[in-house]
Amino acid sequence: MNWIESISEAISYIEENITEELTVEDIAKHVHISPFYFQKGFSMLCGLTVSDYIHYRRRHCRQRAFGDR
């Protein structure tokens, strides 16, 4: 699996488990990459840290659930 495929798989995993407690370690383990390299690659390809992406997606999901306020 190349970096783009790995990050894409990680994003899918995050989306499928967005309501669960997610850690960088768990996500990295899911895509078989060390947490250090996973964080670096994710940030380089997505422009956000893993935790910022998770916070952004959770906020977006809450806004959709409760309507834009």
C-alpha positions in Angstrom: 0.0 0.0 0.0 1.4 3.4 -0.9 1.1 6.6 1.2 -2.0 7.9 -0.6 -3.8 4.6 -0.2 -2.7 4.3 3.4 -4.0 7.8 4.3 -7.2 7.2 2.3 -7.7 4.0 4.3 -7.0 5.9 7.5 -9.6 8.5 6.6 -12.2 5.8 5.9 -11.4 4.3 9.3 -11.8 7.6 11.0 -15.1 8.3 9.3 -16.4 4.8 10.2 -15.4 5.3 13.8 -15.9 9.0 14.3 -18.1 8.6 17.3 -15.6 6.3 19.1 -12.4 7.3 20.9 -9.7 7.4 18.3 -6.0 7.6 18.9 -3.2 8.1 16.4 -1.8 4.8 17.6 -5.0 2.9 16.8 -5.4 4.5 13.4 -1.7 3.9 12.5 -2.0 0.3 13.6 -5.0 -0.1 11.4 -3.0 1.0 8.3 0.2 -0.8 9.4 2.4 2.3 9.8 4.3 3.5 12.8 2.4 6.4 14.6 5.4 8.8 14.0 5.5 8.2 10.2 1.7 8.1 10.0 1.3 11.5 11.7 4.0 13.0 9.4 2.5 11.5 6.2 -1.0 12.5 7.2 0.0 16.1 7.9 1.9 16.3 4.6 -0.9 14.9 2.5 -3.9 16.4 4.2 -2.5 19.7 5.5 -3.9 19.0 9.0 -2.8 17.0 12.0 -4.7 13.8 12.7 -6.2 15.3 15.8 -7.2 18.5 14.0 -8.9 16.4 11.2 -10.8 14.4 13.8 -12.0 17.5 15.7 -13.0 19.2 12.4 -15.0 16.1 11.3 -16.7 15.7 14.7 -17.7 19.4 14.7 -19.0 19.1 11.2 -21.1 16.0 12.1 -22.5 17.8 15.2 -23.4 20.8 13.0 -25.2 18.6 10.6 -27.0 16.7 13.4 -28.2 19.9 15.1 -28.4 22.3 12.2 -26.1 25.2 11.5 -26.4 27.7 14.4 
